[in-house]
Amino acid sequence: MFKIGVVGPKQSVERILAVAKEFDEGMNFIPYIYTETKETEKIVLENDQYVDHWLFSGPLPYLIAKNALDDEKRMEHIFPTESSIYKGFLEMVYTREELLDRVSIDMLSSAKYMEDSLYNSSISVSQLYVKTFEVTINPQELLAFHLDLWNKKKIDAAMTCYPTVYQSLVDAGIPAYWISPSNMDIHQTVRVFVEKVRTSYFKDTQIGIEMIEVEQFDRIKESAKTPYHLQYLGLRIKEALIKLCEQVDGSLLEQGNGRYVIFSTRGTIHREIPTLQNTVEYLAKEADTTVAVGIGFGETAFAAEMNAHRALRQSKEKAARDIVMIQDDGTIVEWVGQEEELIYSYRACDDEVLEKLKKGNISVKSYKKLDALLQKMGWTDFTTKDLAKYLQMSERNAQRIVADLCAVELAESAGEESQSTRGRPIKRYRLL
């Protein structure tokens, strides 16, 4: 059963739990109630080890928790929509039995869409005072904003997304309304969140295979001083890999000639990438050679193994022998475990692009890889030197790829840049 921590003020948490009863099969929703939003950080830090996922009552506690844990994959929040504001105006009309024409309202800067919707809506107020704020704001600043307008008799009511500010305004005798999501908003978010949790579980338990190859094993055999040296090396390699197996809760298969296969699950492999990196570094030093690694995921063992084979082959093509991962949907991840991971697909859906690639004899993988690099680096144009450097290929190969792309009108010249020293200007290109 999944343990879901529900964080928010008492009223919001109770509303979420009431809706969550519909989705409680396999889910255990645990309430974590705070009085002030800033308490969120302490709640998540102290209880993160006891829950599988977090659900927050709104964007404020969500952003605080995200900064505290730096793990947004296990988090979700109730997504407020324009209906939250409309609900506030309806409550004002109902309780006051009159149309209020002067209103102050506060909202997160990240909720710009709500501000735009407010101004573009059919709700007409002659005086609307809006204060946007960042998550780090002191709630007293928001309270002062509303109080100042009230004391200057510029407003007839106030709307706030901070429950403590709302309560303070009510205590001061000011007509105040708390911007909170509707039951429909809560229901929709919880439904999507539950599906996300279940999907993540099945994804985590998907079959994963790590293929590790100690390269040039024949040379190692030939250079061994005695058979015992080779056997001792084999024992040290297997010991390191068995330790890795323990970490990923997997099983080890030796295929011979320096190649080893570890069967595990996707979630465990992802979590233990640093352990894999350390193991690869150790093996490379022990064997005094390069070590290639390919990781494959799939719905079946066969699919995962095929993806691992392709990933290993791609790793061996790279000079640095970076870890390469191929996922079940065909997505390729290079430089696995590094901050600058490069993610792309070897599949293309655009028939026109496919036809041009076929005409230019260019692989879909090369094109997608180049496109992913440009997006990651934020480049609008590039040189063949850039490609050679970041894609770990010869400049001559980069020049050939770019020339072929230009020939089929998938790339074009973007001018030249002069060098500070003597020599021909460097040509720049852009993808079309």
ABEGO torsion letter per residue (X at the ends): XBBBBBBEBAAAAAAAAAAAAAAABGBBBBBBBBABAAAAAAAAAAAAAABABBBBABAAAAAAAAAAAGBAAABBBBBBBAAAAAAAAAAAAAAAGBBBABBBBBBBAAAAAAAAAAAABABBBABBBBBBBBAABBAAAAAAAAAAAAAAGABABBBBABAAAAAAAAAAGBBBBBBBBBAAAAAAAAAAAAAAAAAAAAAAABBBBBBBBBBGAAAAAAABABAAAAAAAAAAAAAAAAAAAAAAGBBBBBAEGGBBBBBBBAAAAAAAAAAAAAAAAAAAAAAGBBBBBBBBBBABAAAAAAAAAAAAAAAAABAAGBBBBBBAAGBBBBGBGBAABBBBBABBABAAAAAAAAAAGBBAAAAAAAAAAAAAAGBABBBAAAAAAAAGBBAAAAAAAAAAAAAAGABBBAEBBBBABBEBBBBBBBBX
